[in-house]
Amino acid sequence: MPVYAAVAVSVVAGYLLGSLPWAYLAARRKGIAIGEVDTRIAGTANVFRQVGRRWGVLVFAGDAGKGAAAVAIANLIGAEDALALPALAAAMAGHNWPLLGLSRLPGGVGLATLAGGCFGAAWLIALPSMTLGVAMIFILRNTGVGAGFGLALYAVLGFVTGLDLLLMGGLAALGVLVVAWAKVRR
């Protein structure tokens, strides 16, 4: 398959994966309208706070899985390294503005989906980075700042280990967009 076709197919697949509304489904299972409580954002952090830790962890796994799967699909069909970024961006767009419309509300800000994409791109770097990010989220009680610590460590480890600079730059840009989008939505 030509590279441009692989990128196009992976973008469509990423968007469809991103549209899976894990937060909405988990909250609905517990009888909670996630779009009407706390931040009114159907994302991992809101589910964690309003539905419970177990459900929050499951939603994080589902949302992160969307990003990891988008990158994996892109890599499998020939859109490797930085060429997998459009698939991850599409998964994040699907997460924020889902096609399926089951929930009739926008999704989360895409932070867990980005984390999954980082994992899919370089899991050995993502593990310590995600560990630091999650620890800082609990210590600081601020999702954006904690995630920023994780992304910063990801960038440092990526640079030290020779990860593709274009890929790292793209992931960093997506991280900045997520934080900016989160600020705008509040």
C-alpha positions as CSV (number, residue, x, y, z in Angstrom):
1,M,0.0,0.0,0.0
2,P,1.4,3.4,-0.9
3,V,2.4,5.6,2.1
4,Y,-0.2,8.3,1.4
5,A,-3.0,5.6,1.3
6,A,-1.7,4.1,4.6
7,V,-1.8,7.5,6.2
8,A,-5.4,8.1,4.9
9,V,-6.6,4.7,6.0
10,S,-5.0,5.1,9.5
11,V,-6.6,8.5,9.9
12,V,-10.1,7.1,9.2
13,A,-9.4,4.2,11.6
14,G,-8.0,6.5,14.2
15,Y,-11.1,8.8,14.1
16,L,-13.5,5.8,14.3
17,L,-11.5,4.4,17.3
18,G,-11.4,7.8,18.9
19,S,-15.2,8.0,18.7
20,L,-15.7,5.2,21.1
21,P,-17.3,7.0,24.1
22,W,-15.8,5.0,27.0
23,A,-16.4,7.7,29.7
24,Y,-20.0,8.1,28.6
25,L,-20.6,4.3,28.6
26,A,-19.0,3.8,32.0
27,A,-20.9,6.6,33.7
28,R,-24.2,5.6,32.1
29,R,-23.6,2.0,33.4
30,K,-23.5,3.6,36.9
31,G,-26.6,5.8,36.2
32,I,-24.6,9.0,36.0
33,A,-25.0,11.6,33.2
34,I,-21.3,12.5,33.0
35,G,-22.0,15.5,30.9
36,E,-24.0,17.1,33.7
37,V,-21.6,16.7,36.6
38,D,-18.4,18.3,37.8
39,T,-16.5,19.6,34.7
40,R,-19.2,18.4,32.3
41,I,-16.5,16.8,30.3
42,A,-16.9,13.1,29.3
43,G,-13.3,12.2,30.0
44,T,-11.2,10.0,32.3
45,A,-10.6,12.5,35.1
46,N,-14.3,13.3,35.4
47,V,-15.2,9.6,35.5
48,F,-12.5,9.0,38.1
49,R,-13.9,11.8,40.3
50,Q,-17.7,11.2,39.8
51,V,-18.1,7.5,39.1
52,G,-15.2,6.0,41.0
53,R,-11.5,4.9,40.8
54,R,-12.2,1.5,39.3
55,W,-14.3,3.0,36.5
56,G,-11.8,5.8,36.0
57,V,-9.0,3.3,35.5
58,L,-11.1,1.4,33.0
59,V,-11.9,4.5,31.1
60,F,-8.2,5.5,31.1
61,A,-7.4,2.1,29.7
62,G,-10.0,2.4,27.0
63,D,-9.1,6.0,26.0
64,A,-5.4,5.2,26.0
65,G,-6.1,2.1,24.0
66,K,-7.7,4.3,21.3
67,G,-4.4,6.2,20.9
68,A,-2.2,3.2,21.1
69,A,-4.4,1.3,18.6
70,A,-4.4,4.2,16.1
71,V,-0.6,4.4,16.2
72,A,-0.3,0.5,15.9
73,I,-2.6,0.4,12.9
74,A,-0.7,3.2,11.2
75,N,2.6,1.4,11.8
76,L,1.2,-2.0,10.7
77,I,-0.1,-0.7,7.3
78,G,3.0,1.4,6.5
79,A,2.6,4.8,8.1
80,E,5.5,4.5,10.5
81,D,7.1,6.9,13.0
82,A,6.0,10.5,12.4
83,L,3.6,9.4,9.7
84,A,1.5,7.8,12.5
85,L,0.9,11.2,14.0
86,P,-2.1,12.0,11.8
87,A,-3.8,8.8,13.0
88,L,-3.2,9.8,16.6
89,A,-4.5,13.3,15.9
90,A,-7.6,11.8,14.3
91,A,-8.1,9.5,17.3
92,M,-7.9,12.5,19.6
93,A,-10.3,14.4,17.3
94,G,-12.7,11.5,17.4
95,H,-12.4,11.4,21.2
96,N,-13.2,15.2,21.4
97,W,-15.9,15.2,18.7
98,P,-17.2,11.6,18.4
99,L,-18.9,10.5,15.2
100,L,-21.1,8.0,16.9
101,G,-23.1,10.7,18.8
102,L,-24.3,8.2,21.4
103,S,-23.6,10.6,24.2
104,R,-24.8,13.8,22.5
105,L,-22.0,15.6,24.2
106,P,-18.4,16.1,23.3
107,G,-15.8,13.7,24.7
108,G,-12.9,14.5,26.9
109,V,-9.9,16.6,26.0
110,G,-7.9,13.7,24.7
111,L,-5.1,13.5,27.3
112,A,-5.5,9.7,27.9
113,T,-5.7,9.2,24.1
114,L,-2.5,11.1,23.7
115,A,-0.9,9.0,26.5
116,G,-1.9,5.9,24.6
117,G,-0.4,7.2,21.4
118,C,2.9,7.9,23.2
119,F,2.8,4.4,24.5
120,G,2.1,3.1,21.0
121,A,5.0,5.1,19.6
122,A,7.6,4.1,22.2
123,W,6.3,2.0,25.1
124,L,9.7,1.7,26.9
125,I,9.8,5.5,27.1
126,A,6.1,5.9,27.8
127,L,6.1,3.6,30.9
128,P,8.3,5.7,33.2
129,S,6.8,8.9,31.7
130,M,3.2,7.8,32.4
131,T,4.2,6.6,35.9
132,L,5.6,10.0,36.6
133,G,2.6,11.8,35.1
134,V,0.1,9.8,37.1
135,A,2.1,10.2,40.3
136,M,2.2,14.0,39.7
137,I,-1.5,14.1,38.9
138,F,-2.3,12.5,42.3
139,I,0.3,14.7,44.2
140,L,-0.7,18.0,42.6
141,R,-4.4,17.1,42.0
142,N,-4.0,18.8,38.6
143,T,-4.4,16.6,35.5
144,G,-2.8,19.1,33.0
145,V,0.2,19.9,35.1
146,G,0.8,16.2,36.0
147,A,0.5,15.2,32.4
148,G,3.0,17.9,31.5
149,F,5.6,16.3,33.8
150,G,5.0,13.0,32.1
151,L,5.3,14.5,28.6
152,A,8.5,16.4,29.6
153,L,10.1,13.1,30.8
154,Y,8.9,11.5,27.6
155,A,10.6,14.2,25.5
156,V,13.9,13.9,27.5
157,L,14.0,10.1,27.3
158,G,13.1,10.2,23.6
159,F,15.9,12.6,22.9
160,V,18.4,10.6,25.0
161,T,17.4,7.3,23.3
162,G,17.3,8.8,19.8
163,L,13.6,8.7,19.1
164,D,12.6,10.3,15.8
165,L,12.8,14.0,16.4
166,L,9.8,14.7,14.1
167,L,7.7,12.2,16.0
168,M,8.7,13.8,19.3
169,G,7.9,17.2,18.0
170,G,4.6,16.1,16.8
171,L,3.7,14.4,20.1
172,A,4.8,17.6,22.0
173,A,2.6,19.7,19.7
174,L,-0.4,17.4,20.3
175,G,0.3,17.7,24.1
176,V,0.3,21.5,23.9
177,L,-2.9,21.4,21.9
178,V,-4.6,19.2,24.5
179,V,-3.6,21.5,27.3
180,A,-4.8,24.5,25.4
181,W,-8.1,22.8,24.5
182,A,-8.6,21.9,28.1
183,K,-8.1,25.5,29.2
184,V,-10.6,26.7,26.6
185,R,-13.3,24.2,27.5
186,R,-13.3,25.2,31.2
